[in-house]
Amino acid sequence: MGILEKIAEIEREISRTQKNKATEYHLGLLKAKLAKYRQQLLEPGGKSAAKGEGFDVMKSGDARVALIGFPSVGKSTLLSTLTSTKSECAAYEFTTLTCIPGVIEYNGAKIQLLDLPGIIEGAAQGKGRGRQVIAVARTADLVVMMLDATKSKIQKELLTAELESVGIRLNKRKPNIYFKQKKGGGISFNSTLQLTKCNEKMVQMILHEWKIFNAEVLFREDCTSDEFVDVILGSRVYMPCLYVYNKIDQISIEEVDRLAREPNSVVVSCNMRLNLDYLLESIWDNLALVRVYTKKRGEKPDFDDGLILRRGCTAEHVCHVIHRTMVDNFKYALVWGTSVKYSPQRIGLHHLMNHDDVMQIKEVHTLLRHQCRRWGSSSQFCEMNTDPLAIVVVTSGTRGDRLLFRYPNTEPTNHGVLAKSKGSNPYAVKVAEDILSNKEPVTSCIRDNTLVGFSDSLLANILAVKQDLCRKPFDLKIDDVRFVGYPMSLDPNKSKPGAHQIISFNITFVLRANVTSSVINCYTDLVKQITVAIHHEEERCQYLSSQAKIMLSIHDEVAAMPEDSAESPYAVILQKCSLASCLKTIFEDLGKTGLVHLFINKWIEIWFCLPHKIHQIPDSSSSLKIEPEIIQKCLECLRPYHGVLLLEEKQALQDSLPVDCSPALSRLITVWNPLQSLQVLSQEADLSLSQVFHIVGHLVYWGKATIIYPLCETNVYVLSPVANTYMNSELSEEFRSLFSLSLCGQLSEFSYPVKLRESKDVLNPTKQQEQKLRIVVWMLQHQLLIQLHTYVIFCPPASRRLKKMSEDMCRSSGMPMVPEEECVSVSDIASVNSDESLAQSYQGTSQFSKSPSSDGSLASEDRFLSLHEELYNLSKEERECILDIPAARTLEDRKLFTRLLPYFRGDHHLEEIMYYENLHRSELMALLDKFRSVLITCQYEDPATSFTHMDHHQKT
């Protein structure tokens, strides 16, 4: 007897059996057998069964809806009506023979609609490819059951029965029953309430039918035996179903009203396109979708592209949809909408979102991401620990692979399962194991910023490389640590006969696995310097061989000591081995300052700088690092009108220079002055401007200098957002000892943007100005101040829309808006500061960027003749605003304004305009004063000077 015959026999037996208290156990047993055979029918175990061709399609969009119904009920017509996909429609049955997908675009969501072939009675047993149709329906988020309104009752019952027989439960929720199969202990049955539809005896009979004799069962609600069988199977699918009655134009209005009042029902007419909008709304509600909009600070919400999520989603789900790493940096969010009591409201990760809410996410380090977007990169800032975890020396030679030295010299026997256990004393008292203690398995190789879990033999095996890998970068990642080295091979013929011959050696730094590629490259460069230096000394005087001999002898001595001796061989090696002392110094310098300077064997000099360690964001956490790429971007913006500020005393920097340093570097440091530009410094030091640029780039990279604009009276400074303003800090004490003033009091003067000349003491100008200059230089050296430059934006009053766009741009970029009356003043025109000399532009250098107004080939007079050509890019109202200004009637002013118009887009500050166009500040300020009715100004940092000062005003 086959499975189908057994199922039919059980169904006949159930129909013949009366339902009463005496037969309930018998019926429960029959239903368990029936479910068992149906499960076998859905999952045949025969190996000879041929594979059938399915018509499942790839799931796409925000949700999937399956159209199920008998043939010729209007499924294809509905698909063609709601989507742009055309499905074949005809008056005969089985028009659709495969699955045809379509996409419904509704409320910003893309809902995949599947037109499945019509199914007939007995589809669950495979008739009419019913299994394939139902298998596709199991993957959907919603089932839309298309019914013919003229014979809807019988179709609904048959389709529901077919879907129930294959494990699809429509408009039902999963039974609240806890079931867990165990290996022993029998059947444990409990319930939290009185059961009226099932009892312990029936549960045991059902479990025995399924050959389950050890299990734990807990009923949390009054469920039937059928529901308990569903829990045992675990393959049941619970999904919402929407009953759609088509062809309502063929029945009476009373019948339409009756069908429309049934639960989960919608009445439509596909041919007459009746009630389709309500159908889409019902599909949206049954799918439980919500739409959440995102918003950037200072900008309007993005209503064109919302995020589609499920009902009950939280702010954490929104972050995951945007990017998987956003949750780690989440600080809080502002929400506008119905999910909050007031708009905007500050919320956390577990806040429930409602439909059409607007969300603005605030990350911990938004300022860093803003700066990355400003440079067009997303990975130039990192929040990580770049300190090394350990440094290891491994050799391969005639005595095998040996680990000679590791620092820090932690004992790996106390950590992890990889450590080698020492032998135990057979006469020692055995301490019973505390089975109640909570012993967590070691899952990390890092503990207290130190490498653990790796024994000496294991490190020797994994770090000793073959000859083919020598003289190449070595990068190995294991779990959460990374090994970076540069293996080097040696010539065994040059070693002393009879001694231990070293074939290759590998000095390796152990780092965290999540460090960026730039950190790996820096450590690779350092270890290459060390390896090449040791290789040179080995060929010169057998330096490595002699040091390895000392280390091996110490290892042998410690290994020969009694077991109770706790002396570490690496502590002895540090006292007797100079190479180990050098490696220890390198390790400690990298962790403290990031600068390495020493001599290998008192002969080969090693210089190294870890820029990630030197160029830290000076905030309280000190864990934010600046990648070298952002420093390079800033140096690319370097221009001759910039200046340089030494971060150390001039004499101290001169003393720290190596003996064989470039004379050009020494001359530049000697003539350095924060009041002079790079162009003037090149003349004072008798160097070419390109040489000055290269030297300044090296000083900035090594953390010895920073880029500024030469100090003058018109410079505008403001308190840095990363300034240390604590009253009792070490910085405050140092400032008080130098200037006998309060640091907080001096910083309070720069709470708002202020010019240097505004703080001049009229009664004692000379002495006070010298003091103020030294204070400003000291504050700039310690990154307490930032300089703001004035940028000009063309914005005629007649164009309200352009003015609003300019203000939004300033607000989104964090630029503090300058009031119009403060834009240009008569005092600005009269002032001639120390940067007047920069007006003599460097015409002979071709490596710098061209000015926006010099990209044409016309002469000055020809450019004036093409004045109207320049203004053609503006609107009619804007041209009229310019020509209506009294200053525009003057020939020279009109020519100059037209020439400078390309600069008035907010991308060039005044000093840059003066350099490019060979203008004096008084000329430029006079022009801005004459055309002030169509110009607005903003103040923010110069890109070349802002890599150490993030735009924290984006946060406030």
Secondary structure as UniProt FT lines:
FT   HELIX           3..16
FT   TURN            21..23
FT   HELIX           24..42
FT   STRAND          63..69
FT   TURN            71..72
FT   HELIX           75..82
FT   STRAND          100..106
FT   TURN            107..108
FT   STRAND          109..115
FT   TURN            121..122
FT   HELIX           123..125
FT   HELIX           127..129
FT   HELIX           130..138
FT   STRAND          142..148
FT   HELIX           149..151
FT   HELIX           152..165
FT   TURN            166..167
FT   STRAND          168..170
FT   STRAND          177..181
FT   STRAND          187..191
FT   HELIX           200..209
FT   TURN            210..211
FT   STRAND          215..219
FT   HELIX           225..233
FT   STRAND          237..239
FT   STRAND          241..246
FT   HELIX           248..250
FT   HELIX           253..260
FT   TURN            263..264
FT   STRAND          265..267
FT   TURN            270..273
FT   HELIX           276..287
FT   STRAND          289..294
FT   TURN            297..298
FT   TURN            303..304
FT   STRAND          307..310
FT   TURN            311..312
FT   HELIX           315..322
FT   TURN            324..329
FT   STRAND          330..336
FT   TURN            338..339
FT   STRAND          345..347
FT   TURN            349..350
FT   TURN            355..356
FT   STRAND          357..363
FT   TURN            364..365
FT   HELIX           366..375
FT   STRAND          381..383
FT   STRAND          390..397
FT   TURN            398..399
FT   STRAND          400..407
FT   HELIX           412..414
FT   TURN            426..427
FT   TURN            435..436
FT   STRAND          446..447
FT   TURN            448..449
FT   STRAND          450..451
FT   HELIX           456..463
FT   HELIX           467..469
FT   TURN            470..471
FT   STRAND          474..478
FT   TURN            479..480
FT   STRAND          481..485
FT   STRAND          488..489
FT   HELIX           492..494
FT   TURN            497..498
FT   STRAND          502..512
FT   TURN            513..514
FT   HELIX           517..541
FT   HELIX           543..560
FT   TURN            563..564
FT   HELIX           569..576
FT   HELIX           578..592
FT   STRAND          595..600
FT   TURN            601..603
FT   STRAND          604..609
FT   HELIX           611..614
FT   STRAND          624..626
FT   HELIX           628..636
FT   TURN            640..641
FT   STRAND          643..646
FT   HELIX           650..656
FT   TURN            659..660
FT   HELIX           663..670
FT   TURN            674..675
FT   HELIX           678..684
FT   TURN            685..686
FT   HELIX           689..701
FT   TURN            702..703
FT   STRAND          705..708
FT   TURN            713..714
FT   STRAND          716..719
FT   TURN            721..722
FT   TURN            727..728
FT   HELIX           730..739
FT   HELIX           743..748
FT   TURN            749..750
FT   STRAND          754..755
FT   HELIX           756..759
FT   HELIX           765..781
FT   TURN            782..783
FT   STRAND          785..794
FT   TURN            797..798
FT   HELIX           800..813
FT   HELIX           820..822
FT   HELIX           826..830
FT   HELIX           834..839
FT   TURN            843..844
FT   HELIX           852..854
FT   HELIX           860..865
FT   HELIX           867..871
FT   TURN            872..873
FT   HELIX           876..884
FT   HELIX           886..889
FT   HELIX           891..900
FT   HELIX           901..903
FT   STRAND          905..909
FT   HELIX           910..917
FT   HELIX           921..930
FT   HELIX           932..934
FT   STRAND          935..940
FT   HELIX           943..945
FT   HELIX           952..954
//
